[in-house]
Amino acid sequence: MNQDNYSSDPPMGQDPLVLLKTLQLLWTKQELGKLKEEIRRGFARLEDPLAGLLAMLESSSHWKGKGHSLEYYITTELQLWIKAHPAVPQSSTKLKKLQARVLGMLSQCPANLLDPLISIYQLHTADRNYLLEHVSHLYLQGNYKEAAILSIKLKLQPDQDVEKMCTPLLLQDKANLVEEYVAEYPELQRKLLQTLDAWCDLSFNIRDIARPYQGLSKYKPEKFNRRVLSKLVFRLLERFHIDSALCPNVINQQHLRTLKYLFYKRFVEKTMTEENWADHIESTVGENRWLQEHLVQSLLRHCDARGAARWAQRCRVPPEMLPQPVAEELQQLHIQDRVEKVTKADNYEASKKKDYYQLPIPRENIHFLQTWEEMLQCWEKVLQPGQVVGVDMEWKPSFGMVGKPRVALLQLALKDEVFLLDLPQLLEQAEAEGEKEKLPHFIQMLYSDATITKLGYGMSGDLSSLAATCSTLKDTEKQMQGVVDLLAVDKQLQWGKDSRKVDGLSPEHSHEQRGVRQPEKGLSLLVQHVLGKPLDKTEQLSNWEKRPLREEQILYAASDAYCLLEIYERLCKDPESFGLGSNLTDSLVGKQSKKPRAKKQLNKQEAPSPSEQECQGPRMEPPCPSAPISPQEFSVVCDNMLQGLGRYLRCLGVDVRLLDNEDEHRKAAEIARREGRVILTSGLPYQTLRSQVGEGRCFSVNCSEKTKEQALQVLKHFNVQVSLGDIFSRCQVCNCNKYLKVSREAMKQLVESSRQESGEHSAGCLGSQSCSVTMPDCDTAQPGCTPHSEQAEGMEQCGAAAVLAGDTVLQVTAIPPGVLDRAELTDFYCCTCCGKVFWEGSHFGRIVSQFQDVLVASGDTQSIYELS
């Protein structure tokens, strides 16, 4: 076809289907230049281009396909054409018919056609009211998800009621769609947050919200409670950078949880000093009367009247809020209390010197720097070629509040002195003087100088917080050289099982003022192994933003940085005695660090576990992996955010406890300690949970990964070897690993008897009835196990159900019709705990295909049942 064929236009009203055939021929020949020209000429010939496009799409069998199809090409070309050729006004009747066709197609079209088709519609008709009516109609029909998606695509949100649109989505656990709905509209974001906060008011009956939506499909009441809504509020506040003061109910309840946690640390665990605890109480409670009332109640539960009065005085609780006995004690407090307090403090300090690592340098060599003039001496001494610097950072713990932590103190330790940099003050001064890049420049020079060895422990988390404090430093990790992360070294060290007693110091030793000492972990454990005594971590959860810093805080901060120098020196002098290679010095000093993969920001007190850290700086031999274990040897408790992961792991035979949606996160720690389980959690709860269990007993899972990838991550980290025999070796409902093997004939008897008698003998037991059932030779009865020949004891027919010895009712009525007639099924497997019935099926194959990369070869020939 030559150019002359296009020189004259035929009359208006060309058949769009004839045009489509021409376009299909050009598309087949891949003559895209001619195709583009013919599309534009064809639209010019059509009486109504949009109606013509709809006719072509409706007649094509490929328009619903994904990717860049001919239909996609035609639609995007029409989008460009209509922009250059505005539509001619049409009659209202014809326009409404056209609108109905477009909207009907919008509900079916694939994602790649949705945007251009909507754009064409808006350019062609611009009838917003009709769109709103259509979306409202979808909503009234109960198509809430479709109504929301269409509203987002058509940008109708400003004309809609955000609470009305989002409520059913939240009831269906579609929080991500709710976020997308308000993403581009700050005013709607604020309205949504105010609504969610009102729902979180303790006086509000949250069940009232769901009443108008009775019968809602996919309603998930377990996902609709104050705890879940609070998490959503925090996520929205952080994502949209909104002041948390907009949500007082959620913030107050978070502060109340912080208050309870602080009381636990001080009065139960006894691992927080009085001054440290009081600092946090003051900053948490402040002048909030509601929180002050809860503070008084907690004081009365943990102290006598005098103790409560002393703390009430320290935390400035108004006297009129105190019960009469406490108020009277408050008036009678006298100097003797303070004398006793000082004496006890002195005794405690003496005990600490005996039990914990002590700085080997005099106090006058610790410098707290708040001005740039003071910084100059630090600059000159630190930035010396060949210098070895211990680096650490501190910030105020967030206790689950919104936002990334900002560094409040940067510690730099040299051989003879330690510099503590008041980072907020120094940054503020530099900005006031118009030299805000001065301090970041110093830090960048330090980290990028390969001739200076920087020592740290878990440096990736520190540098992430540093970047959040000063955006100029966001690329520090990419530029740094000469970095030695002792966390990576710690992972290499092979400590014996009995090596936790070092130099006669037993972890069980404690001072009466401190309470039961918690097991050492992290840097403190490394210090204990290498230097003989652990770090005193009682100031770890300090309010590092409060000025002036207390003397205990200054000593703690200096020790945290200085101990790195001593560890490094000891390891370099005698690496072989610690199980390290003799070339440790050569491998550690002055090497350029590798940029670790970015990790989710954590609080200082939840520094990433060894599982989440990569080696920075040194090129070292990878740590020896832990010995492989089977799923039966691996037991976990999954936080309520990871129930999907828990079910996946249970499919693979792992012993999994799942928290209920209403459970507090701390219940995971209680279960882990009581039953010896590993905690699987994610996000902010990791900080609190990892501090309540032993080292390596809490693992942070990447929330952004899909459930399968999360499961693979856990299996790889803990070196869990899964075989075919492990798959479905546990009941997917109750986690039990003991099954009763029942032949198909016996199961037929049970099912038939249950169905016959369900209406006649609903009360009372019919007496013992013999059934041909056998107990397998292994705990997890699966097809392929060799059963005992003896009868299972204690099984009887009671009413409409088969009952085991422990009163477990077999759920035989749940077996679908037809399953018992399948000739290939010879046996059924009944959970002895919950009575769920399983049989062989295709579900096994699907799981095997998903986890074939982690399955290990075994002699298993067992087939696997499918959940009924």
C-alpha positions in Angstrom: 0.0 0.0 0.0 1.6 3.3 -1.0 1.1 6.9 0.2 -1.5 7.7 -2.5 -3.9 5.2 -0.9 -4.3 7.6 2.1 -4.6 10.9 0.0 -8.4 11.0 0.0 -10.7 10.4 3.0 -13.8 8.4 2.4 -17.1 9.7 3.8 -17.7 9.8 7.6 -19.2 6.7 9.3 -16.6 4.0 8.4 -17.4 0.6 10.0 -15.0 0.2 12.9 -14.8 -3.6 12.4 -13.5 -3.1 8.9 -10.9 -0.8 10.3 -10.0 -3.4 12.9 -9.3 -6.1 10.2 -7.0 -3.7 8.4 -5.2 -2.9 11.6 -4.9 -6.6 12.5 -3.2 -7.3 9.1 -0.6 -4.5 9.6 0.0 -5.7 13.2 0.6 -9.3 11.9 3.2 -7.9 9.5 4.7 -5.7 12.2 4.4 -2.7 9.9 4.2 -0.4 12.9 4.7 2.9 11.0 1.8 2.2 8.6 -0.2 0.8 11.6 0.1 4.1 13.5 -0.8 6.1 10.4 -3.8 4.0 9.6 -5.1 4.1 13.2 -5.1 7.9 13.2 -6.7 8.1 9.7 -9.2 5.5 10.8 -10.3 7.4 13.8 -10.8 10.5 11.7 -13.2 8.6 9.5 -15.3 7.3 12.4 -18.4 9.1 13.3 -17.7 8.6 17.0 -14.1 7.4 17.8 -14.9 6.3 21.3 -17.9 4.2 20.2 -15.7 2.8 17.4 -13.0 1.8 19.9 -15.5 0.1 22.1 -16.9 -1.8 19.2 -13.4 -3.0 18.2 -12.5 -4.0 21.8 -15.8 -5.9 22.2 -15.3 -7.8 19.0 -11.7 -8.8 19.7 -10.9 -11.9 21.7 -7.5 -10.5 22.8 -8.4 -7.2 24.4 -8.4 -8.7 28.0 -4.9 -10.0 27.6 -1.9 -8.5 29.3 1.1 -6.8 27.7 1.3 -4.6 24.6 -1.3 -6.2 22.4 -2.8 -4.6 19.3 -5.8 -3.5 21.4 -3.5 -1.7 23.8 -1.7 0.0 20.9 -5.1 1.1 19.4 -6.3 2.5 22.7 -3.2 4.5 23.5 -3.2 5.9 20.0 -6.8 7.0 20.4 -5.9 8.6 23.8 -3.3 10.8 21.9 -5.7 11.5 19.0 -8.6 12.6 21.2 -6.3 15.1 23.0 -5.7 16.8 19.6 -9.3 16.4 18.4 -11.8 17.4 21.1 -15.1 15.4 21.0 -18.2 16.9 19.4 -21.1 17.3 21.9 -23.7 14.5 21.7 -27.3 14.1 22.7 -27.8 13.2 26.4 -29.4 9.8 25.5 -26.6 8.8 23.2 -24.0 10.0 25.7 -25.5 8.0 28.6 -25.5 4.8 26.5 -21.9 5.5 25.6 -21.0 6.1 29.3 -22.7 2.8 30.3 -20.7 0.9 27.7 -17.4 2.4 28.9 -18.0 1.9 32.5 -19.1 -1.7 31.9 -15.8 -2.3 30.1 -13.8 -0.6 32.8 -14.9 -3.3 35.3 -13.5 -6.0 33.0 -10.4 -4.5 31.3 -6.9 -5.5 32.3 -4.6 -3.1 34.2 -2.7 -1.9 31.2 -5.8 -0.7 29.4 -7.5 0.9 32.4 -5.6 4.1 32.5 -5.7 5.0 28.8 -9.4 4.0 28.6 -10.3 6.2 31.6 -8.3 9.1 30.1 -10.2 8.7 26.8 -13.5 8.6 28.6 -12.7 11.7 30.6 -11.5 13.6 27.5 -14.5 12.5 25.5 -17.4 13.1 28.0 -16.1 14.9 31.1 -19.3 13.9 32.9 -18.1 13.6 36.6 -21.6 13.3 38.1 -22.4 10.2 36.0 -19.1 8.6 37.2 -20.0 9.3 40.8 -23.5 7.8 40.3 -21.9 4.7 38.8 -19.4 4.3 41.6 -22.2 4.8 44.2 -24.2 2.1 42.4 -21.3 -0.3 42.7 -21.0 0.6 46.4 -24.7 0.0 47.1 -24.4 -3.4 45.5 -21.7 -4.3 47.9 -18.9 -4.1 45.4 -16.8 -2.0 47.8 -13.4 -2.9 46.4 -14.4 -2.3 42.8 -16.0 1.1 43.8 -12.8 2.1 45.5 -10.5 1.1 42.7 -12.6 2.9 40.1 -12.7 6.0 42.4 -8.9 6.0 42.6 -8.5 5.6 38.8 -11.1 8.4 38.1 -9.8 10.6 41.0 -13.3 10.9 42.5 -12.2 10.8 46.2 -12.6 14.6 46.9 -16.4 14.2 46.1 -16.8 11.1 48.4 -17.2 10.4 52.1 -13.9 8.9 53.1 -15.3 7.1 56.2 -18.1 5.6 54.2 -15.8 4.4 51.4 -13.1 3.0 53.7 -15.0 1.3 56.4 -16.1 -1.8 54.5 -12.5 -2.1 53.1 -11.1 -2.1 56.6 -13.6 -4.7 57.7 -12.4 -6.8 54.8 -8.7 -6.3 55.8 -7.9 -4.2 52.7 -5.8 -1.5 54.5 -3.4 -1.2 51.6 -6.3 -0.2 49.3 -7.4 2.3 51.9 -3.9 3.8 51.9 -4.0 4.1 48.2 -7.4 5.7 48.3 -6.2 8.7 50.4 -2.6 8.7 49.1 -2.9 11.9 47.0 -5.3 13.9 49.2 -3.9 15.3 52.5 -7.3 16.5 53.7 -8.7 12.9 53.3 -5.6 11.5 55.0 -6.4 13.7 58.0 -10.1 12.8 58.0 -9.3 9.1 57.8 -6.8 9.4 60.7 -9.3 11.3 62.9 -11.9 8.6 62.2 -9.5 5.8 63.0 -8.5 7.6 66.2 -12.1 8.0 67.3 -12.7 4.3 66.8 -9.7 3.6 69.1 -11.2 5.6 72.0 -11.7 3.1 74.8 -15.3 4.3 75.4 -16.2 3.6 71.8 -17.8 0.2 71.0 -15.8 -0.9 68.0 -18.4 -3.6 67.1 -20.9 -0.8 66.3 -18.9 -0.1 63.1 -19.6 -3.6 61.7 -23.3 -3.7 62.4 -24.4 -1.9 59.2 -22.4 -4.4 57.2 -23.9 -7.7 58.4 -23.3 -10.4 55.8 -20.3 -8.6 54.3 -18.3 -11.1 52.2 -14.7 -11.7 53.3 -15.4 -9.9 56.6 -12.4 -10.5 59.0 -13.4 -9.5 62.5 -10.1 -10.8 63.9 -8.4 -8.1 61.8 -10.6 -5.3 63.0 -9.6 -4.3 66.5 -7.9 -1.4 68.3 -4.5 -3.0 68.1 -4.7 -3.5 64.3 -6.2 0.0 63.8 -3.5 1.6 66.0 -0.8 0.0 63.8 -2.5 1.4 60.7 -2.7 4.8 62.3 1.1 4.8 63.0 1.8 3.6 59.5 -0.3 6.4 58.0 1.2 9.0 60.2 4.7 8.0 59.2 3.9 7.6 55.5 2.1 10.9 55.1 4.3 12.8 57.6 1.4 14.0 59.7 1.7 15.3 63.2 0.8 12.6 65.7 -1.1 15.1 67.8 -4.0 14.5 65.4 -4.6 11.1 67.0 -4.6 11.6 70.8 -6.4 8.3 71.6 -3.9 6.1 69.7 -0.9 8.1 71.1 -2.2 7.9 74.7 -2.7 4.2 74.4 0.8 3.8 73.0 2.2 5.8 75.9 0.2 3.6 78.3 1.9 0.5 76.8 5.2 2.3 77.2 4.3 3.0 80.8 3.6 -0.7 81.5 6.8 -1.7 79.8 8.8 0.7 82.0 7.2 -0.7 85.1 8.1 -4.2 84.0 11.7 -3.2 83.4 12.0 -1.4 86.7 10.0 -3.5 89.2 9.8 -7.0 87.7 13.0 -7.4 85.6 14.9 -4.8 87.7 17.2 -3.9 84.9 16.6 -0.1 84.8 18.1 2.4 87.2 16.0 4.8 89.1 17.2 7.9 87.3 16.9 6.3 83.9 13.4 5.0 84.7 12.3 8.4 86.1 13.5 10.2 83.0 11.4 8.0 80.7 8.4 8.3 83.0 8.6 12.1 83.0 8.9 12.3 79.2 6.1 9.7 78.6 3.6 10.9 81.1 4.3 14.7 81.1 1.3 16.8 82.1 -1.2 14.3 80.7 -3.8 13.8 83.4 -5.1 10.5 82.0 -1.6 9.1 82.0 -0.9 10.5 85.4 -3.9 8.6 86.8 -2.5 5.3 85.3 0.9 6.1 86.7 -0.6 6.4 90.2 -2.5 3.1 89.8 0.7 1.4 88.7 2.7 2.9 91.6 0.2 1.5 94.1 0.5 -2.0 92.5 4.3 -2.0 92.7 5.1 0.1 95.8 3.8 0.7 99.3 2.3 4.1 100.1 5.7 5.6 100.9 7.3 4.3 97.8 4.4 5.5 95.7 4.6 8.9 97.3 8.4 9.1 96.6 7.9 8.3 92.9 4.9 10.6 92.7 7.0 13.4 94.0 9.9 12.5 91.6 7.5 12.4 88.6 5.6 15.6 89.7 2.2 14.0 90.0 -0.3 16.6 91.3 -1.1 15.9 95.0 -4.9 16.1 94.4 -4.6 13.1 92.1 -3.2 10.9 94.9 -5.2 8.6 97.2 -5.2 9.9 100.8 -2.6 7.5 102.2 -0.2 8.4 99.4 -0.9 12.1 99.8 -0.2 11.9 103.6 3.1 10.0 103.0 4.1 12.7 100.4 3.8 15.3 103.1 5.9 13.3 105.6 8.9 12.6 103.3 12.0 13.9 105.0 15.8 13.9 104.6 16.4 10.4 105.9 14.8 9.0 102.7 17.5 10.8 100.6 20.3 9.6 102.9 19.2 6.0 102.6 18.9 6.4 98.9 22.5 7.8 98.5 23.9 5.0 100.7 22.2 2.3 98.6 23.4 4.0 95.5 27.0 4.0 96.8 26.8 0.3 97.6 25.4 -0.5 94.2 28.2 1.5 92.5 30.8 -0.6 94.4 29.1 -3.8 93.3 29.1 -2.7 89.7 32.8 -2.0 89.7 33.3 -5.6 90.8 30.9 -7.2 88.4 31.2 -5.2 85.2 33.7 -3.9 82.6 35.2 -0.6 83.8 36.8 2.2 81.7 40.6 2.1 82.1 41.0 5.8 81.5 40.4 8.6 84.0 37.1 10.5 84.0 38.8 13.8 82.9 39.7 12.1 79.6 36.1 11.8 78.7 35.0 15.0 76.8 31.4 16.1 76.2 31.5 18.4 73.2 28.7 20.9 72.5 30.4 23.7 70.5 32.4 23.7 67.3 35.4 25.2 69.2 35.4 22.1 71.4 35.1 20.0 68.3 38.4 21.2 66.8 40.5 19.2 69.3 38.5 16.1 68.4 38.9 16.7 64.7 42.7 17.1 65.0 43.2 14.0 67.1 40.7 11.6 65.3 41.6 12.4 61.7 45.2 11.1 62.0 46.5 8.5 59.6 46.9 5.1 61.3 44.4 6.1 64.1 42.1 3.4 65.5 38.7 4.8 66.6 35.9 3.1 68.4 32.6 4.4 67.1 29.1 4.1 68.7 25.9 6.1 68.7 23.0 6.5 71.1 19.4 7.8 70.7 16.3 7.9 72.7 14.2 4.7 72.3 11.0 5.3 70.5 8.9 2.6 72.4 6.9 2.0 69.2 6.2 5.6 68.4 6.2 7.1 64.9 9.4 8.0 63.0 12.9 6.9 62.7 15.3 7.5 65.7 17.6 10.4 65.4 21.1 10.2 66.8 21.5 12.2 70.1 25.1 11.2 70.9 28.1 10.2 68.7 30.9 8.5 70.7 34.5 8.4 69.3 37.0 6.5 71.4 40.8 6.8 71.1 43.5 5.0 73.1 43.7 7.7 75.8 40.4 9.6 75.6 36.8 9.5 74.5 34.9 12.3 72.7 31.1 12.4 73.2 29.5 14.6 70.5 26.2 16.3 71.3 25.0 15.9 67.7 21.7 17.9 67.9 23.4 20.8 69.6 26.4 20.8 67.1 24.1 20.6 64.1 21.9 23.4 65.4 24.9 25.6 66.0 26.4 24.9 62.6 23.1 25.7 60.9 22.8 29.0 62.9 26.2 30.0 61.7 25.4 29.2 58.1 27.8 26.2 58.1 25.5 23.3 58.4 27.7 21.0 56.2 30.7 21.4 58.6 29.9 18.5 61.0 28.6 16.1 58.2 31.9 16.9 56.3 33.9 15.8 59.4 31.9 12.5 59.7 32.3 11.8 56.0 36.0 12.4 56.1 36.3 10.0 59.1 34.3 7.1 57.4 35.9 7.5 54.0 39.5 7.6 55.1 41.0 4.1 54.5 44.1 5.0 56.7 41.8 5.3 59.8 40.4 2.0 61.3 36.8 2.5 62.5 35.5 -0.1 65.0 31.8 -0.6 65.6 29.3 -3.3 66.5 26.2 -3.5 64.3 27.2 -0.4 62.3 24.6 -0.7 59.6 21.8 0.2 62.1 23.9 3.1 63.5 24.6 4.5 60.0 20.9 4.3 59.1 20.0 6.4 62.1 22.8 8.8 61.3 21.3 9.3 57.8 17.9 9.9 59.4 19.5 12.6 61.6 21.3 14.4 58.8 20.2 13.7 55.2 23.7 14.8 53.9 25.1 11.6 55.4 22.7 9.2 53.6 25.5 7.9 51.3 28.0 7.4 54.0 27.7 3.6 53.8 28.6 3.6 50.1 31.7 5.7 50.7 33.2 4.2 53.9 36.5 2.5 54.0 38.6 0.9 56.7 35.6 -0.2 58.8 35.7 -3.2 61.1 32.3 -4.4 62.3 33.0 -6.5 65.4 29.5 -8.0 65.0 30.8 -9.9 62.0 33.8 -11.0 64.1 31.5 -12.0 66.9 29.7 -14.3 64.5 33.0 -16.1 63.7 34.0 -16.7 67.3 33.4 -20.3 68.4 32.3 -20.1 72.0 32.0 -23.3 73.9 28.8 -24.3 75.7 30.3 -23.7 79.1 32.2 -20.5 78.2 29.6 -18.2 79.6 31.4 -18.3 82.9 34.5 -16.1 82.4 37.1 -15.3 85.1 34.9 -16.7 87.8 31.9 -14.5 86.8 28.7 -16.4 86.7 25.6 -15.0 84.9 23.6 -16.1 87.9 25.5 -13.8 90.2 23.4 -10.7 91.0 23.2 -7.8 93.4 20.1 -7.5 95.4 19.5 -4.0 94.2 19.6 -5.2 90.6 17.4 -8.2 90.8 17.9 -11.3 88.7 20.5 -10.5 86.1 19.5 -11.1 82.5 21.6 -13.3 80.2 24.3 -11.3 78.5 23.9 -10.8 74.8 25.2 -8.8 71.9 28.2 -6.5 72.6 28.0 -7.2 76.3 28.4 -10.9 75.8 31.4 -10.3 73.4 33.0 -8.1 76.1 32.5 -10.7 78.7 34.1 -13.4 76.5 37.1 -11.4 75.4 37.7 -9.0 78.4 36.3 -11.1 81.3 33.4 -9.0 82.4 30.2 -7.9 80.6 29.1 -4.3 80.0 26.6 -2.8 82.4 23.6 -2.1 80.2 21.3 -0.5 82.7 21.6 2.9 80.9 21.0 1.4 77.5 17.3 2.5 77.4 18.1 6.0 78.6 16.6 9.2 77.4 19.6 10.3 75.4 18.0 13.6 74.3 17.6 15.0 77.8 20.3 17.5 78.8 22.4 17.5 80.9 23.3 13.9 80.6 23.7 12.1 83.9 27.1 10.9 85.0 26.0 7.3 84.6 25.0 8.0 81.0 28.3 9.6 80.2 30.3 6.6 81.6 28.0 4.1 79.9 28.4 5.9 76.5 32.2 6.1 76.8 32.4 2.5 77.8 30.4 1.3 74.9 32.8 2.9 72.4 36.1 2.3 74.3 35.5 -1.4 74.9 35.7 -1.8 71.1 39.3 -0.7 71.2 40.2 -3.3 73.9 38.4 -6.1 72.1 40.1 -5.4 68.8 43.5 -5.2 70.5 43.0 -8.5 72.3 41.8 -10.3 69.2 44.6 -9.0 67.1 47.2 -10.0 69.6 46.0 -13.6 70.0 43.4 -14.5 67.4 44.0 -18.2 67.5 43.0 -18.5 71.2 39.6 -17.2 70.2 39.2 -19.6 67.3 40.1 -17.0 64.6 42.6 -17.3 61.8 46.2 -16.2 62.5 46.0 -13.6 59.7 43.3 -11.6 61.5 45.2 -8.3 61.6 45.9 -8.4 57.8 42.3 -9.2 57.0 40.8 -6.6 59.3 42.9 -3.4 59.0 42.2 -0.8 56.4 40.1 -2.8 54.0 37.3 -1.1 52.0 33.9 -2.2 53.3 31.2 -3.7 51.2 28.0 -1.9 51.1 25.4 -4.1 52.9 21.9 -4.4 51.6 19.7 -1.7 53.1 17.8 -2.9 56.1 14.6 -1.6 57.7 15.4 1.1 60.2 15.5 -0.1 63.8 15.9 1.5 67.2 19.3 1.5 68.8 18.0 -1.0 71.4 16.9 -3.3 68.6 20.2 -3.3 66.6 19.8 -5.9 63.8 20.5 -9.4 64.9 23.5 -11.3 63.3 21.0 -12.7 60.8 20.4 -9.2 59.5 23.9 -7.9 59.4 26.5 -8.2 56.7 30.3 -7.9 57.1 31.4 -4.3 56.7 35.0 -3.7 56.0 37.0 -6.9 56.6 37.0 -9.7 54.2 36.6 -12.7 56.5 35.8 -16.3 56.3 32.0 -16.7 56.5 30.9 -17.9 59.9 30.4 -21.6 60.3 26.7 -22.4 59.8 24.8 -24.0 62.7 24.3 -27.7 62.6 21.4 -28.8 60.5 18.2 -29.6 62.3 14.9 -31.2 61.3 11.6 -29.4 61.5 10.6 -31.5 64.5 13.6 -30.1 66.4 12.6 -26.5 65.5 9.9 -24.8 67.5 8.8 -21.2 67.0 6.1 -18.7 68.2 4.9 -16.4 65.5 3.8 -12.9 66.3 0.2 -12.1 65.2 1.6 -10.2 62.2 3.0 -13.4 60.8 0.2 -15.9 60.9 0.6 -16.7 57.2 4.3 -17.5 57.8 3.4 -19.7 60.7 0.9 -21.7 58.7 3.5 -22.2 55.9 6.1 -23.4 58.4 3.6 -25.7 60.0 3.0 -27.2 56.5 6.7 -28.1 56.5 6.5 -29.9 59.9 7.8 -27.0 62.1 6.3 -26.8 65.6 4.5 -23.5 65.4 2.5 -21.5 68.0 0.5 -18.7 66.6 -0.5 -15.6 68.6 -4.2 -14.6 68.4 -4.9 -11.2 66.9 -5.9 -9.8 70.3 -2.7 -11.0 72.0 -0.1 -8.5 73.1 3.3 -8.9 71.5 4.9 -9.6 74.9 3.0 -12.9 75.1 5.4 -14.2 72.4 8.3 -13.7 74.8 6.4 -15.4 77.6 5.7 -18.4 75.4 9.3 -18.5 74.1 10.8 -18.5 77.6 8.4 -21.0 78.9 8.5 -23.5 76.0 12.0 -22.8 74.6 10.8 -21.4 71.3 12.3 -19.0 68.8 10.3 -15.8 68.3 9.5 -14.8 64.7 8.4 -11.2 64.5 8.8 -8.1 62.4 9.1 -4.3 62.6 9.0 -2.3 65.9 8.0 -5.2 68.2 11.5 -6.8 67.5 13.1 -4.2 69.8 11.1 -5.2 72.9 10.9 -9.0 72.2 14.6 -9.6 71.5 15.5 -7.9 74.8 13.3 -10.4 76.7 14.8 -13.6 75.3 18.3 -15.1 74.9 20.7 -14.2 72.1 19.6 -15.6 68.8 16.1 -16.5 70.1 14.3 -13.7 68.3 14.3 -13.3 64.5 13.1 -10.3 62.5 11.3 -11.3 59.3 11.2 -9.0 56.3 7.5 -7.8 56.0 7.9 -6.7 52.4 8.6 -10.3 51.3 5.8 -12.7 50.4 5.0 -15.5 52.8 6.9 -18.2 50.9 10.1 -16.0 50.8 9.7 -15.4 54.5 9.5 -19.1 55.2 12.6 -19.8 53.0 14.5 -17.0 54.9 13.7 -18.6 58.3 14.6 -22.1 57.1 17.9 -20.9 55.7 18.9 -18.9 58.7 18.2 -21.7 61.2 19.5 -24.4 58.8 16.3 -26.4 59.0 16.5 -29.4 56.7 13.1 -30.4 55.4 12.4 -33.8 53.9 9.3 -35.1 52.1 8.3 -36.9 55.3 8.1 -33.6 57.2 5.5 -32.1 54.9 2.1 -32.0 56.7 3.5 -34.1 59.5 1.7 -31.6 61.8 -2.0 -30.9 61.9 -2.6 -27.6 60.1 -5.4 -26.7 62.6 -4.0 -27.3 66.0 -0.2 -28.1 65.5 -0.5 -31.6 66.9 1.9 -34.3 65.5 0.0 -37.4 66.5 -2.5 -39.0 64.1 -4.8 -42.0 64.2 -4.7 -44.1 61.0 -8.2 -45.2 60.0 -8.9 -47.5 57.1 -11.4 -46.4 54.4 -13.8 -49.1 55.4 -13.7 -48.1 59.0 -14.1 -44.4 58.0 -17.2 -45.3 55.9 -18.7 -47.0 59.0 -18.0 -43.9 61.1 -19.4 -41.5 58.5 -22.5 -43.6 57.9 -23.2 -44.1 61.5 -22.7 -40.4 62.3 -25.1 -39.4 59.6 -27.8 -41.9 60.6 -27.7 -41.1 64.3 -27.0 -37.4 64.2 -30.7 -36.6 64.6 -31.7 -39.5 66.9 -29.1 -39.6 69.6 -27.8 -36.1 70.1 -27.5 -36.6 73.8 -25.8 -39.5 75.6 -23.3 -42.0 74.4 -24.3 -45.2 72.6 -21.6 -47.2 74.2 -18.4 -48.6 72.9 -18.3 -49.6 69.2 -15.4 -51.6 67.7 -13.8 -49.9 64.7 -11.0 -51.2 62.6 -8.5 -48.6 63.4 -4.8 -48.9 64.1 -2.2 -46.7 65.7 0.9 -46.1 63.6 4.4 -47.0 64.7 5.5 -43.3 64.6 4.2 -40.2 66.2 3.2 -38.6 62.9 1.1 -41.2 61.2 1.3 -40.7 57.5 0.8 -43.2 54.7 3.8 -45.3 54.4 4.4 -45.8 58.2 4.1 -49.4 59.4 1.3 -49.6 61.9 0.9 -51.7 64.9 -1.5 -54.5 64.6 -3.2 -53.8 67.8 -6.5 -51.9 68.0 -6.5 -48.2 69.1 -7.9 -48.0 72.6 -10.5 -45.7 73.8 -12.3 -44.9 70.6 -16.0 -45.0 70.7 -19.1 -43.8 68.9 -20.8 -41.1 70.9 -23.9 -39.6 69.5 -23.1 -38.4 66.0 -19.4 -38.5 66.3 -16.5 -40.8 66.8 -14.8 -40.0 70.1 -11.2 -40.8 71.1 -9.9 -41.5 74.5 -9.3 -37.9 75.4 -12.8 -36.9 74.4 -11.6 -35.7 71.0 -14.4 -35.8 68.5 -13.4 -37.0 65.0 -14.8 -34.5 62.4 -16.0 -37.3 60.1 -19.0 -35.3 58.9 -16.7 -32.7 57.3 -15.5 -35.2 54.7 -17.1 -34.2 51.4 -19.4 -36.6 49.6 -17.5 -38.8 47.0 -14.2 -38.8 48.8 -14.9 -42.1 50.5 -15.7 -43.6 47.1 -12.2 -42.9 45.6 -10.6 -46.3 45.2 -7.0 -44.9 45.4 -7.7 -43.8 49.0 -6.9 -46.7 51.4 -6.5 -44.8 54.7 -7.5 -41.6 56.5 -5.5 -39.7 59.1 -7.2 -38.2 62.1 -5.6 -35.6 64.4 -5.8 -37.0 67.9 -6.0 -33.5 69.4 -8.6 -31.7 67.4 -10.2 -34.5 65.4 -9.5 -33.0 61.9 -9.6 -35.7 59.2 -6.9 -35.7 56.5 -6.3 -37.8 53.4 -4.0 -38.2 50.4 -4.4 -35.5 47.8 -2.8 -33.0 45.4 -1.9 -30.4 48.1 1.3 -32.2 48.8 2.5 -31.7 45.3 1.9 -28.0 45.4 3.9 -27.6 48.6 6.7 -29.7 47.3 6.9 -27.6 44.1 7.1 -24.4 46.2 9.8 -25.6 48.5 11.8 -27.9 46.2 14.9 -25.7 46.7 15.1 -26.5 50.5 13.9 -30.1 50.5 16.7 -32.7 51.3 16.8 -36.1 49.9 15.6 -38.9 52.1 14.3 -42.4 51.9 10.7 -41.3 52.5 8.1 -42.8 50.2 5.3 -41.5 52.2 2.3 -40.0 50.4 0.7 -37.1 52.1 -2.9 -36.2 53.0 -4.9 -33.2 52.1 -6.8 -31.0 54.5 -10.5 -31.7 54.5 
